[in-house]
């Protein structure tokens, strides 16, 4: 049997290291998109959409 070191369970340190300003995501830019249609197009193409392709699904 292999000897394994116990993994640290200090998750608080991990979160505070990456969330330096208490946000876990970027602030919204106010743009809205038809996400379900975007996901379907991405699946059809087999790759993420480019910025130009994503703009086709933007809701004004």
Order of alpha helices (4+ residues) and beta strands (2+ residues): alpha-beta-alpha-alpha-beta
